[in-house]
Amino acid sequence: MFTQRLFSLLTLDLIGVVTSYLFIVEFAEFQHSALFLGLAIFIILSFNYVSGLYKQLWRFTSFREVQGIFGSYLVSFCSLLVLSTTQLLSIE
């Protein structure tokens, strides 16, 4: 199930999510929340896996694949936005 390539892609996405989170905390004066970081990592990695982004590596990406990537990240962003506005995560 977990291959070397899948592990590498998951690791790269994990590094990207944590780096983005640290950038937001540092420069946008976002209050640090370990729960939000954990949910962000889980949501982004699971949506990317479910949408099939980890099935292949592309040398040349078609428009259809770009739509899939955009859709996965749009759903992830909207999910995190909804979670941040509910009482489940009180982010201020």
C-alpha positions in Angstrom: 0.0 0.0 0.0 2.7 2.5 1.0 5.4 2.7 -1.6 8.6 4.7 -1.5 7.1 7.2 -4.0 3.9 7.6 -2.0 5.9 8.2 1.2 8.0 10.8 -0.6 4.9 12.7 -1.9 3.2 12.6 1.5 6.4 13.9 3.1 6.7 16.8 0.5 3.1 17.8 1.2 3.6 17.6 4.9 6.6 19.9 4.7 4.6 22.3 2.5 1.7 22.4 5.0 3.9 22.9 8.0 6.0 25.6 6.3 2.8 27.4 5.2 1.4 27.2 8.7 4.6 28.6 10.2 4.7 31.4 7.7 1.1 32.3 8.6 1.9 32.2 12.4 5.0 34.3 12.0 3.9 37.0 9.5 0.1 37.2 9.7 0.0 37.1 13.5 -2.1 34.0 13.5 -2.5 32.5 17.0 -0.7 29.1 17.2 -3.0 26.1 17.5 -1.8 22.5 17.4 -5.3 21.3 16.8 -5.7 23.4 13.7 -2.3 22.3 12.4 -3.2 18.6 13.0 -6.5 19.0 11.3 -5.0 20.9 8.4 -2.4 18.2 7.8 -5.1 15.5 8.0 -7.6 17.2 5.7 -5.1 18.2 3.0 -3.3 14.8 2.9 -6.6 12.9 2.9 -8.3 15.0 0.2 -5.2 14.7 -2.0 -5.1 10.9 -1.5 -8.8 10.4 -2.1 -8.7 12.6 -5.3 -5.8 10.5 -6.6 -3.0 13.0 -6.6 -0.6 10.5 -5.2 -1.1 7.9 -8.0 1.4 9.3 -10.4 4.2 11.8 -10.9 3.9 14.1 -13.8 6.6 15.4 -16.1 4.0 17.3 -18.1 0.7 18.1 -16.5 -2.5 18.3 -18.6 -5.3 20.8 -17.9 -7.5 18.0 -16.5 -4.8 17.1 -13.9 -4.4 20.8 -13.0 -8.2 20.9 -12.4 -8.0 17.9 -10.1 -5.2 19.5 -8.1 -7.0 22.8 -7.9 -10.3 21.0 -6.9 -8.5 19.0 -4.1 -6.9 22.1 -2.6 -10.1 24.2 -3.0 -12.1 21.6 -1.0 -9.3 21.4 1.6 -9.3 25.2 1.9 -13.1 25.4 2.2 -13.1 22.6 4.8 -10.5 24.4 6.9 -12.4 27.7 6.5 -15.6 26.1 7.8 -13.8 24.4 10.7 -12.1 27.7 11.7 -15.5 29.5 11.9 -17.3 26.8 14.0 -17.1 26.4 17.7 -15.0 23.2 17.2 -11.9 25.3 16.5 -12.0 28.7 18.2 -9.2 30.4 16.3 -8.8 34.1 17.0 
